[in-house]
């Protein structure tokens, strides 16, 4: 795809830093800017050659042609009005937030060329120190356009993610948030709740299966609290469905019903097999 003159990344952490590395690798920008509230993060990103220039001052964004908002969801919503006052009207703006409806509705009114995005890639780790190239190769990226979304901007954004190796799915913001409540947000709740339920004295003898199941419980609490709260309506429904399924296991165990228990396990095993 045709490179941009200047790409600016707001939030140079794990995702923002990894995007910068891939942008450099694929030569998608002549200049990469990094905006962060942390002077240490900016210095680290520059020292590692991840960005060309960085600042804590929002005026850094005034000449950008393409801006990636890679901060937590509530920070994106809070910063957006100030960013809109600084940038060129022709600038394409995307976000990589984990919930979409609130962001897309609000930011589409602020930025004429806004496209909502959610790359399903990352780690329970955080920070510029953990940024890595090829993070998005063979990952899924969900793009959430509205009928009013600028078509040329949408085309360039789609080409951008495909250049990074992502598989693209186009879903409405509302359907995105419902789907992610099942496949990402609620599994994190399960991991957090499960590790909280295990008595601490048993952790020294825990097998790898517990480590695997609760890996994402090492994720950043403030980040995930914002995700849960901005998708709380869908998550309440998802939690109820899970409770109903958990009750089936509880009932079969209470009644010593091996046949029912095996049926539940077989259903789960077959369904799990759908995942590649």
Secondary structure, DSSP 4 states (H G I P E B T S, - for coil): -PPEEEEEEE--SHHHHHHHHHHHHTT-EEEEEEE-S-HHHHHHHHHTTS-SEEESSGGGGGG-SEEEE-S-HHHHHHHHHHHHHHS-TT-EEEE--S--HHHHHHHHHH-TTEEEEEEE---S--SGGG--TTTTTT-EEEE---TTS-HHHHHHHHHHHHHTTPEEEE--HHHHHHHHIIIIIHHHHHHHHHHHHS-GGGGGG--HHHHHHTGGGGS-HHHHHHHHHHTHHHHHHHHHHHHHHHHHHHHHHHTT-HHHHHHHHHHHHHHHTT--
